[in-house]
Amino acid sequence: MIPIFILVVGLPLDWGQFNVGDTTLAVTQLVGAVIFALASITDWLDGKIARARGLVTNFGKFADPLADKMLVMTAFIMLVDQGKAPGWVVAIIVCRELAVTGLRLLLVEHGEVMAAAWPGKVKTATQMVAIILLFINNIPFSLIGIPVDQIMLYACLIFTIYSGVDYFIKNSGVFKGSM
């Protein structure tokens, strides 16, 4: 779904726009938000089904978070391109995602797999909500003047940093034999 998402959100397509109160929303932004939401929901559902049926694999523990990161990083880069998210926030998020992916690779070399911990799950949820709200210009909250999109963006930044530090602290032992 990532290539379709990029085409819809990244190309200069004009499918029209509409107003919700004082907020204007391009149809491409709405379609992009729907594609992102569907990709996020199907990813969550896939994981839930795998756990319920005992089909969790080490490959899934590695590949699933990697696919999540690719989708989230792509969305955030598009949001910076559109002036909807500050570049410095997205740079921190991208650096954390790449650092944790590197940690996962290092752990795999040592025969270990790092499953998602609760701070990482909260980080993912806040990122997904922030991304959707940023793409749809904070609708419906823009109608009542509450910047929930910005609140969620900075909440996800806090959980991004916290969960990254948490993963590195909990797995610091892997560095003792790596130097």
N, C-alpha and C positions, 0 to 999 in steps of 0.2 A: 504493500500500500504506500510505501514511502515515495516511490517514483510518481505515482498518481498525485499524491499530496503536493509534491514539488511542482508538478505541472500546473495544478489548479492554483496554488498560492503564489508560486514564484514567477510564472509567466505573466506578461502584461495583458491579461485577458480582460475584456469588459463585458460582463454578463449583466450589467445593470447594477442598480443599487436601490435601496429603499430606506425609509425613515421609520424609526421607532422612537416616538417622542421627539426630542431634539437631537437624537443620535442617528447618524447616517451609517449604513452598513452595506458594503459591496457584497453582491451575491457570491463572488469567489471566496470571500472571507468566511461566509456562512458555510459554503460547501467544504472549504478547507477545514473548518472547525468540526463539521460532521464527520469527515473522513478521519481526522485525528481522533475524535471520540470513538468512532467505530473500531479503529485500530487498537486503541487503548482497552476498550471493553472486550474485544475478542481475545486480546492477549491475556487479560485478567481471567476470562472465562476458560481459556485453554489451560492455564495454570491450575485453576480450581478443579477442572475435570481430571487433569493428570494426577493431582494429589488425591482426589476422591477414589480414583480407580487404581491407585498404586503404580502409576506409570511414570513417576518422577525418575529422571535419569541424570547422570552427571553432565551429559551433553546439554540437557534442558536447563540445568542449573546455571550453566555457563552461557548458552546461546540466547536464552530468554532475556536475561538482563542486558545482553549486548544489543539485541534488537530494540529493547526499550530505549536504551541510550541513543541509538541511531535515530529513532523517531523523535525523541525529545530534543536532541541537539539540532536536528534539521529544523524542527518547528521554531526553536529559539533563534536560530540564525535567520530564518525568514522574518521573525518578529523584529529583529534588529534592523534588517534590511528595510522594513516598512516603518521604522521609527516608533515602534510600539513597545520596545524593551530596550533599556540601556545596555550598551555594549559591554560595560565593565561587569554588570551582573551576569550576563551570558558568558563572558570569558571565565568567570569564576566557576560557573556551572559546568562548562565544557572541560575545564582543567580538572575538576573533581571527577567527572565521569571518566575521563581518560586515565587519571591516576588510579581510580578504583579498578578499572579494567586491567591496567597493568598489574595491580596487586592480585587480581583473580588469576592472571596468567602465571605469575610467580608461584602462587599457591598450587596451581595445577602441576607445575614442574616438580613440586614437592609431594605430589599425590594427594593434595587436599582440595576441597571445594568449599568456597565461601557462599553459603546460602544467604538470602536477603534477611536482614535483621529488621526489627520494628522501625528504627529511625530511617532506614532506607525505604521501607514501605510507605511511611508518612511522607518522605521526600518525593517519592514517585507520585503519590496522590495529589500533593500540593502542586507539583509541577504540572500535572495534567489539567487540574482545575484552572490554574493560572493561565496556561497556554490557551485553553478554550475561551476563557473570558477575555483575554487580550485579543484574540482573533475576532471575537464578536463585539468588540468595542464596549465591553463591560455591560452589555444588555443582559438581564433586565435591571441591573443595579444602577445603571446610568439614569434611569427614570426617577430614582429617588436620591441621586447625587452621592451615593456611597461608592468610593473607589475600590470595590472588592477585588478587581483585577490587580491593582497595585498592592493591596494588602496580601493577596495570595502570592504574588511575585516575590515579595520580600520574605514572606513566610517560607516559601520554597527555597529561597537563598539561604536562610538560617538552617533549615533542615538539610540542605545540600552540604553545607559546611560541617554541621554537627555529625551527620551520618558518615561523611568521608573520614573525619577524624576518628570516629568510633570504630570504623572498619580497620583503619591503620593501627590503632592502639590494640584492638583485640587480636590482630594478626601480626604483631610486631616481631614475634618469634621467627617468622620466616626470613627475616633479614639477617639473623645471626649466622646462618650458614651460607648466605648468598654473596658475601663480600669476598 
